[in-house]
């Protein structure tokens, strides 16, 4: 149950949607679950589609529209970029190989100005990054495909630094920044400069980082002696394959600084509490 006075965020990720009865039934079940949770904001942390095709985006955007797009903030994942069509000979979760061997794949981007692959994401959303402030949180979501460009990260950190220190600070990316138990890492699972990004987020006094991509749920807590930050990895919304976890996360942020993250599976299992902590940090000189 949502606590009185709390802001509730639902994090959806890794739908990998392609038309089919299982996927469509999964969206119906997810819609019932989301409506019952009554979120204030819905954060979609990438991989809305399986191959980045318009016909795969349309049902997902219709699904999100049923909650009111004014509540939705989304970033793309690696699967949301056009790669010349599916490559059936490769493992479905082999993302690096998928990028490097897909036909007519444009050059990889860089950490500078960077190039972006073509994606229909722009037909449905204004930008691949988002910046949000409410009375409770300051929230930044950045596209991580194939990296987070330096200028994007600087812009996100500036947005957070320009927010009131009374707000809980959240950061969202698709590619994960930390490994999770029971998942053997392969190339492309984590951002190549994940350690540097984590250090900069801690320096920016971010309270919670929302990651995805690994289709498994876990929460870490990090500290640099001056601030403490949680890093949470979300499940796939629809993936029911062995060893994976499905469903969504709720993030409840109370004005007095309480932060709670819960995993809700689609199979009616009892919700699993991942994180229940008090957001507190040492204030720097000049903080209001």
C-alpha positions as CSV (number, residue, x, y, z in Angstrom):
1,X,0.0,0.0,0.0
2,X,1.2,3.5,-0.9
3,X,2.2,5.4,2.2
4,X,0.3,8.7,2.9
5,X,2.2,11.7,1.4
6,X,4.6,9.5,-0.5
7,X,5.5,9.8,-4.2
8,X,5.2,6.4,-6.0
9,X,7.2,5.6,-9.1
10,X,6.7,2.4,-11.1
11,X,9.8,1.3,-13.0
12,X,9.1,-0.8,-16.1
13,X,11.9,-2.3,-18.2
14,X,13.0,-4.8,-20.8
15,X,9.6,-5.5,-22.3
16,X,11.4,-6.7,-25.5
17,X,7.9,-6.5,-27.1
18,X,7.1,-8.2,-30.4
19,X,3.5,-9.0,-31.3
20,X,2.3,-12.4,-30.1
21,X,-0.3,-13.9,-27.7
22,X,2.2,-14.3,-24.8
23,X,3.5,-10.7,-25.1
24,X,0.0,-9.3,-25.5
25,X,-1.3,-11.3,-22.5
26,X,1.7,-10.1,-20.5
27,X,0.8,-6.4,-21.3
28,X,-2.7,-7.0,-20.1
29,X,-1.5,-8.5,-16.8
30,X,1.0,-5.7,-16.4
31,X,-1.7,-3.1,-17.0
32,X,-3.8,-4.5,-14.2
33,X,-0.8,-4.6,-11.9
34,X,0.2,-1.0,-12.6
35,X,-3.4,0.3,-12.2
36,X,-3.6,-1.4,-8.9
37,X,-0.4,0.3,-7.7
38,X,-1.6,3.8,-8.6
39,X,1.8,5.3,-9.4
40,X,2.4,9.1,-9.7
41,X,5.2,8.6,-12.3
42,X,6.0,5.7,-14.6
43,X,9.7,5.3,-15.5
44,X,10.5,3.1,-18.5
45,X,14.2,2.2,-18.4
46,X,14.7,0.9,-22.0
47,X,14.2,-2.1,-24.3
48,X,10.6,-1.4,-25.0
49,X,10.8,-3.5,-28.1
50,X,12.6,-6.6,-29.4
51,X,14.1,-5.1,-32.6
52,X,13.3,-1.4,-32.5
53,X,10.6,-1.6,-35.2
54,X,7.7,0.9,-35.4
55,X,5.1,-2.0,-35.3
56,X,6.6,-3.1,-32.0
57,X,6.6,0.4,-30.5
58,X,3.0,1.1,-31.3
59,X,1.4,-1.5,-28.9
60,X,3.8,-0.6,-26.1
61,X,3.0,3.1,-26.4
62,X,-0.7,2.3,-26.4
63,X,-0.1,0.3,-23.2
64,X,1.7,3.3,-21.7
65,X,-1.0,5.7,-22.9
66,X,-3.6,3.8,-21.0
67,X,-2.0,5.2,-17.8
68,X,-1.7,8.7,-19.2
69,X,1.5,9.6,-21.1
70,X,1.9,12.7,-18.9
71,X,2.9,10.3,-16.1
72,X,5.4,8.4,-18.3
73,X,9.2,9.1,-18.6
74,X,11.1,6.8,-20.9
75,X,14.6,6.2,-22.2
76,X,15.5,3.7,-25.0
77,X,17.5,0.5,-24.5
78,X,19.8,-1.2,-26.9
79,X,16.9,-3.2,-28.5
80,X,15.1,0.0,-29.3
81,X,17.6,1.0,-32.0
82,X,17.2,-0.3,-35.6
83,X,19.8,-2.9,-36.3
84,X,18.8,-4.1,-39.7
85,X,16.3,-6.6,-38.4
86,X,16.6,-9.6,-36.1
87,X,19.6,-11.9,-36.2
88,X,18.2,-15.4,-35.3
89,X,21.5,-17.1,-35.4
90,X,22.7,-15.2,-32.3
91,X,21.6,-15.7,-28.7
92,X,18.7,-13.3,-27.9
93,X,20.6,-11.8,-25.0
94,X,24.0,-11.4,-26.8
95,X,23.7,-7.7,-27.1
96,X,27.3,-6.8,-28.0
97,X,27.4,-9.4,-30.8
98,X,24.0,-8.3,-31.9
99,X,25.3,-4.7,-32.4
100,X,28.5,-5.6,-34.0
101,X,27.2,-8.2,-36.5
102,X,23.8,-6.8,-37.5
103,X,23.6,-5.8,-41.1
104,X,24.0,-2.2,-42.0
105,X,24.6,-1.2,-38.4
106,X,26.0,2.4,-38.2
107,X,29.2,3.0,-36.4
108,X,29.3,2.9,-32.6
109,X,28.9,6.2,-30.8
110,X,31.5,7.8,-28.7
111,X,31.7,9.4,-25.2
112,X,32.1,12.8,-26.8
113,X,29.4,14.3,-29.1
114,X,28.7,10.7,-30.1
115,X,26.5,9.2,-32.8
116,X,23.2,7.5,-32.2
117,X,21.8,4.7,-34.1
118,X,18.5,5.2,-35.9
119,X,15.4,4.5,-33.8
120,X,11.6,5.1,-34.1
121,X,11.8,6.1,-30.4
122,X,11.6,9.8,-31.5
123,X,8.3,9.1,-33.2
124,X,6.7,8.5,-29.8
125,X,8.9,10.4,-27.3
126,X,10.4,13.9,-27.4
127,X,14.0,12.9,-26.4
128,X,16.1,9.9,-25.3
129,X,16.8,11.6,-22.0
130,X,14.5,13.0,-19.4
131,X,14.7,15.5,-16.5
132,X,12.0,15.7,-13.8
133,X,11.4,17.6,-10.6
134,X,8.5,17.2,-8.2
135,X,8.0,18.4,-4.7
136,X,9.7,15.1,-3.6
137,X,12.3,14.0,-6.1
138,X,14.8,15.2,-8.7
139,X,15.0,12.5,-11.4
140,X,17.3,12.1,-14.4
141,X,17.1,9.4,-17.0
142,X,19.9,9.1,-19.6
143,X,20.2,7.1,-22.8
144,X,23.1,4.6,-22.4
145,X,23.4,3.3,-25.9
146,X,26.1,2.4,-26.5
147,X,27.5,4.7,-23.8
148,X,26.4,7.7,-21.8
149,X,28.0,10.7,-23.6
150,X,30.1,12.9,-21.4
151,X,28.0,15.9,-22.2
152,X,24.7,14.1,-21.3
153,X,26.1,13.0,-18.0
154,X,27.4,16.5,-17.2
155,X,23.9,17.9,-18.1
156,X,22.2,15.4,-15.8
157,X,24.6,16.1,-12.9
158,X,24.1,19.8,-13.3
159,X,20.3,19.3,-13.2
160,X,20.6,17.4,-9.9
161,X,23.1,19.8,-8.5
162,X,20.7,22.7,-9.3
163,X,17.9,20.9,-7.4
164,X,17.1,21.5,-3.8
165,X,19.1,19.3,-1.4
166,X,15.8,18.5,0.3
167,X,14.8,16.5,-2.8
168,X,15.6,12.8,-3.1
169,X,17.9,12.4,-6.1
170,X,17.3,9.6,-8.6
171,X,19.2,8.6,-11.7
172,X,18.1,6.1,-14.3
173,X,19.9,4.3,-17.1
174,X,19.3,1.2,-19.1
175,X,22.7,-0.5,-19.1
176,X,23.5,-1.7,-15.6
177,X,26.3,-0.2,-13.5
178,X,26.8,-3.2,-11.2
179,X,26.7,-7.0,-11.6
180,X,24.0,-9.0,-9.9
181,X,24.3,-12.4,-8.1
182,X,23.6,-15.5,-10.2
183,X,24.3,-13.7,-13.5
184,X,27.5,-14.5,-15.4
185,X,28.5,-11.2,-16.9
186,X,29.3,-10.9,-20.6
187,X,30.5,-8.0,-22.7
188,X,27.9,-5.3,-22.9
189,X,26.1,-6.1,-19.7
190,X,27.7,-3.2,-17.8
191,X,28.6,0.3,-19.1
192,X,32.3,0.3,-19.8
193,X,32.9,3.2,-17.5
194,X,30.5,2.1,-14.8
195,X,32.9,2.7,-12.0
196,X,33.6,6.3,-13.0
197,X,29.9,7.0,-13.4
198,X,29.1,5.6,-9.9
199,X,31.8,7.8,-8.4
200,X,30.4,10.9,-10.1
201,X,26.9,10.0,-9.0
202,X,28.0,9.5,-5.4
203,X,29.7,12.9,-5.6
204,X,26.5,14.4,-6.9
205,X,24.7,13.0,-3.8
206,X,22.4,10.7,-5.8
207,X,20.3,8.6,-3.5
208,X,19.0,5.9,-5.8
209,X,20.2,4.6,-9.2
210,X,17.7,2.6,-11.3
211,X,19.3,0.2,-13.8
212,X,18.0,-2.6,-16.0
213,X,19.2,-4.8,-18.9
214,X,20.1,-7.9,-16.8
215,X,16.5,-9.2,-16.3
216,X,17.3,-9.8,-12.7
217,X,16.5,-8.0,-9.4
218,X,19.0,-6.9,-6.9
219,X,19.9,-3.9,-4.7
220,X,23.3,-2.7,-3.6
221,X,24.2,0.1,-1.2
222,X,27.4,2.1,-1.7
223,X,29.1,4.7,0.3
224,X,32.1,7.1,-0.1
225,X,32.1,8.2,3.5
226,X,30.2,11.4,2.7
227,X,27.1,10.0,1.0
228,X,25.3,6.7,0.7
229,X,23.7,5.6,-2.6
230,X,21.6,2.6,-3.5
231,X,21.8,0.9,-6.9
232,X,18.8,-1.2,-7.9
233,X,18.5,-3.5,-10.9
234,X,15.0,-4.0,-12.3
235,X,13.4,-7.2,-13.7
236,X,12.2,-7.6,-17.3
237,X,8.5,-6.8,-17.4
238,X,7.6,-9.8,-19.6
239,X,10.5,-12.2,-19.6
240,X,9.4,-15.6,-18.1
241,X,12.4,-17.6,-19.3
242,X,14.2,-19.8,-16.8
243,X,16.6,-18.0,-14.5
244,X,15.1,-14.6,-15.3
245,X,12.8,-12.4,-13.1
246,X,9.8,-10.6,-14.4
247,X,7.5,-7.9,-13.2
248,X,8.2,-4.3,-12.1
249,X,9.5,-2.2,-9.2
250,X,7.8,0.4,-7.1
251,X,9.8,3.2,-5.6
252,X,8.1,5.0,-2.8
253,X,9.7,8.2,-1.6
254,X,8.3,10.0,1.5
255,X,8.9,13.6,2.1
256,X,10.6,12.9,5.4
257,X,13.2,11.0,3.5
258,X,12.1,7.4,3.6
259,X,12.9,5.3,0.5
260,X,11.3,1.9,-0.2
261,X,11.8,-0.3,-3.3
262,X,9.6,-3.3,-3.9
263,X,9.6,-6.0,-6.6
264,X,6.1,-7.0,-7.9
265,X,6.1,-10.1,-10.1
266,X,3.4,-10.8,-12.7
267,X,2.6,-14.2,-11.3
268,X,0.7,-12.9,-8.3
269,X,3.6,-13.8,-5.9
270,X,3.8,-11.7,-2.8
271,X,5.7,-8.4,-3.3
272,X,9.3,-8.6,-2.3
273,X,10.9,-5.7,-0.4
274,X,14.3,-4.9,-1.8
275,X,15.2,-1.7,0.0
276,X,13.8,0.2,3.0
277,X,16.1,2.9,4.1
278,X,16.2,6.5,5.3
279,X,17.7,8.9,2.8
280,X,20.2,11.1,4.6
281,X,23.5,12.7,3.6
282,X,26.0,15.1,5.0
283,X,25.2,18.6,3.8
284,X,27.9,20.5,2.1
285,X,28.6,24.1,2.9
286,X,26.1,26.3,1.1
287,X,23.3,23.7,1.0
288,X,19.9,25.2,1.9
